[in-house]
Amino acid sequence: MLGLYLHVPFCSSICNYCNFNRGLFDAAVKTRYVDALEAEIRQARPAAAPPAPADTIFFGGGTPSLLDPDEIRRLIQACEETFDLQPGAEVTLETNPETSTTERMERFREAGVNRISFGVQSFREPELRRLGRLHTADRAVLAAGEARAAGFDNVSLDLMMWLPQQSMSDWKESVDRLIHVGPEHASLYLLELYPNAPLKEDMARAGWSLAPDDDAAEMYLWSLDRLDGAGYRQYEISNVARAGRESRHNLKYWTDGEWLGFGCGAHSTRAGVRWKNVSATEDYISRMSAGETVAVERRHLTADDRLGEAMFTALRLADGVEIAEVSRRYGVDVWEKFGGSLEPFLAIGFLRREGSRLRLTRDGMLMANEIMSVFV
């Protein structure tokens, strides 16, 4: 079953740590972009073929909630008319707290959105200021309440750890406040500074520092234990959820699924082929207007590519990977191929093998990049 990803690159401001494909909001460009995005979606159905089934739509960005609810409705309708969108499909809209009102949330819900994901990042004012965020902690709490008032029963919040000047007690405060707000889902991300991130300059100028690596590990492990006790279940390295509220769209990335990405910079994977759209917004619009292809990178995945990805993406899941199933799917004895390289991680407790299932322990999740390099 396909997942559909729709990229909306516009932001009210550019956060000083962000490396996603985005740009400042421009109303005129937005209108042209939505037209191009709708056209790309509608082109995805071959004339003589039945519509492909899909069961998730994910509006990512950027800040997709900067689109008008009627524009979101148009794009969802284009997906419905191009694909066989299944009953009960998950439709997620990423949003920031400062763009939320109860009225807008109600209109997004009427447009067909049934899951809201808020980029909160922190519930502490000094941290929000250091990150260049536009909202306050109280505004984030209010936004979650507005989503509830609009009828959303599937809300996700993002938090970031290992921020400049962040202490363990600071992190505990944010996690405890998230639990108090009570979303169905939460994502906990470690700050990653890309080479030219403006935040690096801000840190140097202000003398801000990051906590030692051991403190970051303690933050991560403490938060998972705390969320366990609050009724959440970790289902992926960076994600926890109430029962049945895992992100169905993101699970496609971790379970060897297929998805189509629409919009500038969007990636797609289907039938062993991966491609990426042109990144620049104006280039994307121009190509769509001229009837030219927007896919600028395309490659056929080799059998080894697909096997390796099936292993390292599934290992991100708390339940791990079913070795027998992957072996059957790819016609390879997975343990014979990788077992020798994985044994040292089993010996020190970073991996655990339970029957034919292999999974990371929580300590192993801290070493995930090193372990997964076995499959690359």
C-alpha positions in Angstrom: 0.0 0.0 0.0 1.4 3.4 -1.0 2.1 6.3 1.2 1.9 9.8 -0.3 4.2 12.6 0.8 3.4 16.2 -0.2 6.2 18.7 0.4 5.3 22.3 1.3 8.6 24.4 1.5 7.3 27.6 3.0 8.2 28.9 6.5 7.3 32.1 8.4 11.0 32.3 9.4 14.1 30.2 8.9 15.1 28.4 12.1 18.8 28.6 12.7 19.4 24.9 13.0 17.2 23.6 10.2 18.6 21.9 7.1 15.3 20.9 5.4 14.3 22.1 1.9 12.5 25.3 2.8 12.2 29.1 2.1 10.4 32.1 3.4 6.7 32.4 2.7 5.6 34.3 -0.4 1.9 34.3 -1.1 2.2 34.7 -4.9 4.8 31.9 -5.1 2.6 29.7 -2.8 -0.4 30.0 -5.2 1.7 28.9 -8.2 3.3 26.1 -6.1 0.0 24.6 -5.1 -1.1 24.6 -8.7 2.1 22.8 -9.7 1.8 20.4 -6.8 -1.7 19.5 -7.7 -0.7 19.0 -11.3 2.2 16.6 -10.3 -0.2 14.5 -8.2 -2.7 14.2 -11.0 0.0 13.2 -13.5 0.9 10.2 -11.3 -2.0 8.0 -12.6 -1.3 6.2 -15.9 -4.2 6.7 -18.3 -4.9 3.0 -18.9 -4.2 1.7 -15.4 -6.5 1.4 -12.4 -5.6 3.8 -9.5 -3.0 2.5 -7.1 -4.2 2.0 -3.5 -2.8 4.4 -0.9 -3.6 4.6 2.8 -1.5 7.6 4.1 -1.0 11.2 3.1 1.7 13.3 4.8 2.0 17.1 4.4 5.6 17.9 5.4 7.8 20.9 5.1 8.5 23.6 5.7 5.3 24.6 7.5 2.4 23.1 5.5 -0.2 24.8 7.7 0.8 28.1 6.0 -1.4 26.8 3.1 -5.0 27.8 3.3 -7.3 25.0 4.4 -9.0 25.2 1.0 -5.7 24.5 -0.6 -5.1 21.5 1.6 -8.6 20.3 0.6 -7.7 20.7 -3.1 -4.5 18.6 -2.7 -6.3 15.9 -0.7 -9.0 15.8 -3.4 -6.3 15.4 -6.1 -4.9 12.4 -4.1 -8.4 10.9 -3.8 -9.1 11.3 -7.6 -5.6 10.0 -8.6 -5.2 7.1 -6.2 -7.5 4.5 -4.5 -7.4 6.2 -1.1 -8.5 3.7 1.4 -11.2 4.3 4.0 -9.7 5.5 7.3 -6.5 6.7 5.5 -4.2 8.6 7.8 -3.8 12.2 6.7 -1.1 14.2 8.6 -0.4 17.9 8.6 2.8 19.2 10.1 2.2 22.6 11.7 3.9 25.1 14.1 2.1 26.4 17.2 2.2 30.0 16.0 0.1 29.2 12.9 -2.6 27.5 14.9 -6.1 28.8 15.8 -9.1 26.8 16.7 -10.9 28.1 13.5 -8.0 27.0 11.3 -7.7 23.6 13.0 -11.5 23.1 12.4 -11.1 24.0 8.7 -8.1 21.7 8.3 -10.1 18.9 9.8 -13.1 19.6 7.5 -10.6 19.6 4.6 -9.8 15.9 5.4 -6.8 16.1 7.8 -7.1 13.7 10.7 -3.7 13.9 12.3 -1.8 17.0 13.4 1.9 17.1 14.2 3.3 20.1 16.0 6.9 21.2 15.9 7.2 22.3 19.5 10.9 21.4 20.0 11.0 22.7 23.6 8.7 23.9 26.4 11.4 26.3 27.8 11.5 29.9 26.7 15.3 30.3 26.7 15.7 27.2 24.4 13.0 28.4 22.0 14.7 31.8 21.7 18.1 30.1 21.1 16.5 28.1 18.3 14.9 31.1 16.7 11.4 29.7 17.2 8.4 32.1 16.9 6.2 30.5 19.5 6.3 30.4 23.2 5.9 27.4 25.5 2.4 28.6 26.5 1.5 29.1 22.8 2.5 25.4 22.2 0.2 24.2 25.0 -2.6 26.4 23.7 -2.1 25.1 20.1 -2.5 21.5 21.2 -5.7 22.5 23.0 -7.0 24.2 19.9 -6.4 21.0 17.9 -8.4 19.1 20.6 -11.2 21.7 20.5 -11.3 21.3 16.7 -11.9 17.6 17.1 -8.5 16.1 16.5 -7.9 12.9 18.5 -4.5 12.1 17.0 -2.0 14.8 17.9 1.8 14.5 17.8 4.5 16.8 19.3 8.2 17.0 18.5 10.8 17.8 21.1 14.6 18.3 20.7 17.3 17.3 23.1 21.0 18.2 23.4 20.3 21.8 22.8 22.8 24.6 23.5 23.0 25.2 27.3 20.4 22.5 27.9 20.8 20.7 31.2 19.2 17.4 32.3 16.7 19.3 34.5 15.8 21.5 31.5 15.1 18.4 29.4 13.0 16.8 32.2 10.9 19.9 32.3 10.1 19.7 28.6 9.3 16.0 28.7 7.1 16.4 31.8 5.2 19.2 30.2 4.7 17.1 27.0 3.2 14.4 29.2 0.9 16.9 30.8 -0.3 18.1 27.4 -1.0 14.4 26.5 -0.5 13.9 22.8 -1.1 10.5 21.3 2.4 10.5 19.7 5.8 12.2 20.4 9.0 12.4 18.5 12.3 13.0 20.4 15.1 14.2 18.3 18.8 14.9 19.0 20.0 18.2 17.7 22.2 17.7 14.7 24.1 20.8 13.5 24.8 20.8 9.7 28.1 22.4 8.7 26.8 25.9 7.9 24.0 26.1 10.5 23.6 29.7 11.7 23.1 28.2 15.2 26.8 27.3 15.2 27.7 31.0 14.8 25.2 32.0 17.5 26.8 29.4 19.8 30.3 30.7 19.2 29.2 34.3 19.6 27.3 33.8 22.8 29.6 31.1 24.3 26.8 28.5 24.4 27.9 24.9 24.6 26.4 21.4 24.2 26.3 19.0 27.1 28.8 16.1 27.0 27.8 13.1 24.9 27.2 11.0 28.0 24.6 13.6 29.2 22.8 13.4 25.8 22.7 9.6 26.2 21.3 10.1 29.8 18.6 12.5 28.5 17.6 10.0 25.8 17.3 7.0 28.1 15.6 8.9 30.9 13.0 10.3 28.6 12.1 6.8 27.3 11.7 5.5 30.8 9.6 8.5 31.8 7.3 8.1 28.8 7.1 4.3 29.5 5.7 5.2 32.9 3.2 7.7 31.4 1.6 5.0 29.1 3.6 5.5 25.9 5.4 2.8 24.0 8.6 3.3 22.1 8.1 1.9 18.6 11.1 3.5 16.9 14.4 4.9 17.9 13.0 8.5 18.1 9.3 7.9 18.4 6.8 6.9 21.1 3.0 6.5 20.9 -0.1 5.5 22.7 -1.3 2.1 21.6 -2.4 2.1 18.0 -1.3 5.7 17.4 2.1 5.0 15.7 2.7 7.1 12.6 1.3 4.8 9.8 3.0 6.9 7.2 6.5 6.9 8.7 6.2 3.2 9.3 6.4 2.8 5.6 9.9 4.1 5.6 10.9 1.6 8.3 9.1 -1.5 7.0 10.4 -1.8 3.5 7.3 0.1 2.2 6.7 2.2 -0.9 5.9 5.8 -1.2 5.5 8.6 -3.7 6.8 12.1 -2.9 5.3 15.2 -4.6 6.8 18.7 -4.5 10.2 20.3 -4.6 12.9 18.0 -3.1 10.5 15.1 -2.5 11.8 11.6 -2.7 10.0 8.5 -3.9 10.6 4.8 -3.7 8.6 2.3 -5.7 9.1 -1.1 -7.5 12.9 -1.0 -6.7 13.4 2.5 -8.2 14.2 5.6 -6.2 14.0 9.2 -7.5 14.2 12.7 -6.2 12.5 15.9 -7.4 14.4 19.1 -8.2 15.0 21.0 -5.0 14.5 24.7 -5.9 10.9 25.9 -5.6 11.0 28.1 -8.6 12.7 25.5 -10.7 10.0 23.0 -9.7 7.2 25.4 -10.6 8.8 26.3 -13.9 9.4 22.6 -14.9 5.8 21.7 -14.1 4.4 24.7 -16.0 6.5 23.8 -19.1 5.5 20.1 -18.9 9.0 19.0 -18.1 10.0 16.3 -15.7 10.8 17.4 -12.2 12.6 14.1 -11.3 16.3 14.9 -11.5 17.8 11.9 -9.8 16.7 8.3 -10.5 18.4 5.0 -9.8 17.5 1.4 -9.7 18.2 -0.2 -6.4 20.3 -3.3 -6.5 19.4 -6.5 -4.7 22.1 -5.7 -2.1 20.8 -2.1 -1.8 17.3 -3.3 -1.0 18.4 -6.0 1.4 20.6 -3.7 3.3 17.9 -1.0 3.6 15.3 -3.5 4.7 17.6 -4.5 7.5 18.8 -1.1 8.8 15.4 0.6 8.5 13.6 -2.2 10.3 16.3 -2.2 13.0 15.2 1.3 13.9 11.9 -0.2 15.2 11.7 -1.3 18.8 10.4 -4.6 17.7 13.4 -5.0 15.4 13.6 -7.1 12.2 12.2 -10.6 11.5 15.3 -12.2 9.9 13.4 -15.2 8.5 11.0 -12.9 6.7 13.7 -10.7 5.2 15.6 -13.9 4.1 12.5 -15.2 2.4 11.7 -11.9 0.7 15.2 -11.5 -0.7 16.3 -15.1 -1.2 19.4 -14.6 1.0 20.4 -16.2 4.3 20.6 -12.9 6.2 22.4 -14.4 9.2 25.0 -16.1 7.0 25.6 -12.8 5.2 25.7 -10.4 8.2 25.9 -12.5 11.4 29.7 -12.4 11.7 29.7 -8.6 11.7 26.7 -8.4 14.2 28.1 -10.9 16.7 30.3 -8.3 18.6 27.2 -6.1 19.1 25.2 -9.1 20.5 28.1 -10.0 22.8 28.1 -6.5 24.5 24.4 -6.2 24.7 23.6 -3.7 22.0 21.7 -6.2 20.0 19.4 -9.0 21.1 18.3 -12.0 19.1 15.0 -13.6 20.1 14.3 -16.6 17.8 14.5 -15.2 14.3 13.9 -11.6 15.4 16.8 -9.2 15.9 16.4 -5.9 17.7 18.4 -3.1 19.2 18.4 -2.8 23.0 18.0 0.8 24.3 21.7 1.0 24.9 22.2 -0.2 21.4 20.0 2.5 20.0 22.6 5.0 21.2 25.0 3.2 18.9 22.6 2.7 16.0 24.7 4.4 13.3 27.7 2.2 14.1 25.6 -1.0 14.1 23.7 -0.1 10.9 26.9 0.6 9.0 27.1 -3.2 8.7 24.3 -3.1 6.2 25.6 -0.2 4.0 
